[in-house]
Each structure stands twice: as structure tokens, then as C-alpha cells.
Amino acid sequence: MWSKASPPTGSTCGLVSSQERSAAAGITGVARTLGAAVSPLLAGALFARREWINVPFFIAGALKIVYDVSLYWAFVTLRPPEETATSDRMRSRRTR
């Protein structure tokens, strides 16, 4: 299932403009599908050798950490359009 630290496509699409939503959904979908398609091949090759049997777990953990940190840094300063519009309205009301 989805990791609690990684936003699903719906959350990611909520953070980009409506013109960029299909591209954001496509990129996140391709990344997940590619990983699901390639990982059994790589894990099978690594499991075939007894001394490398733990390597897939370390690779998966390292990739997960890189993925979560990269998502955090990509979206840490980005605000959803709804929050931006609300904060702009609040600022304009204060200046009156």
C-alpha cells in the first residue's frame, strides 16, 4: 500500500496547477510502474547468489529514503492553490 510519507498521485496533483496535473500524474505513475516492473528482475538476480541475499533490502531502503527526501524538498515550499488564494484574500482584507 501507500507509504504514509509518500503522497499518492491525488495529493501530488493537488499541489500543482490544473494545467500541470496530467503531467504530474503521469510522472508519478510511470515511476511507480517502472519500479514494479524492474524490481523483480533485479531482486531475482541478487537472490540467486547466497552472499547477496540481503542486498535487495538495502537497495530498497536506500531508494525509499532518497524518494521521500526528494519529495520533501520538491514540495516543502509549495502551497496548494486553495491555500495561496485564501492567504491572498486574507492579506487584501487586512490592507483595507
C-alpha positions in Angstrom: 0.0 0.0 0.0 1.0 3.7 0.0 3.6 4.8 2.4 2.5 7.4 4.9 5.5 9.6 4.0 4.9 9.5 0.2 1.9 11.3 -1.2 -0.3 9.4 -3.6 -0.9 10.8 -7.0 -4.1 12.6 -5.8 -2.1 14.6 -3.3 0.6 15.4 -5.7 -1.9 16.6 -8.3 -3.5 18.8 -5.7 -0.2 20.7 -5.3 0.3 21.6 -9.0 -1.8 23.8 -11.2 -4.7 22.4 -13.2 -2.6 22.7 -16.4 0.2 20.5 -14.9 -2.0 17.8 -13.2 -2.0 15.3 -16.1 1.8 15.6 -16.4 2.3 15.2 -12.6 0.0 12.1 -12.5 1.8 10.6 -15.5 5.3 11.1 -14.0 4.4 9.6 -10.6 2.5 6.7 -12.3 5.4 5.9 -14.6 7.9 6.0 -11.7 5.8 3.5 -9.7 5.1 1.2 -12.7 8.7 1.2 -13.8 9.8 0.2 -10.3 7.2 -2.5 -10.0 8.2 -3.9 -13.4 12.0 -3.9 -13.0 12.4 -4.8 -9.3 11.5 -8.5 -9.6 14.2 -8.9 -12.3 16.9 -7.2 -10.2 15.9 -8.9 -6.9 15.8 -12.3 -8.6 19.3 -11.9 -9.9 20.5 -10.8 -6.4 18.7 -13.6 -4.6 20.3 -16.1 -6.9 23.6 -15.7 -5.1 23.6 -16.6 -1.4 26.0 -13.9 -0.3 23.9 -11.2 -1.9 20.6 -12.3 -0.5 20.3 -9.2 1.8 21.3 -6.6 -0.9 17.8 -6.1 -2.3 16.6 -5.0 1.1 19.3 -2.4 1.5 18.8 -1.1 -2.0 15.0 -0.8 -1.4 15.6 1.0 1.9 18.1 3.4 0.3 15.8 4.1 -2.7 12.8 4.8 -0.4 14.9 7.3 1.7 16.0 9.1 -1.5 12.4 9.1 -2.8 11.0 10.5 0.4 13.7 13.2 0.9 13.4 14.3 -2.8 9.6 14.6 -2.5 10.0 16.6 0.7 12.5 19.0 -0.8 10.4 19.4 -4.0 7.2 20.3 -2.2 8.4 21.9 1.1 7.8 25.4 -0.1 4.9 24.7 -2.5 1.4 25.6 -1.3 -1.8 24.2 -2.8 -3.7 26.7 -5.0 -6.5 26.8 -2.4 -4.2 27.9 0.4 -2.5 30.5 -1.8 -5.8 32.0 -2.9 -7.1 32.1 0.7 -3.9 33.7 2.1 -4.0 36.3 -0.7 -7.6 37.2 0.2 -6.7 37.4 3.9 -3.9 39.8 3.1 -6.0 42.0 0.9 -8.6 42.3 3.6 -6.0 43.3 6.2 -4.7 46.1 4.0 -8.1 47.8 3.6 
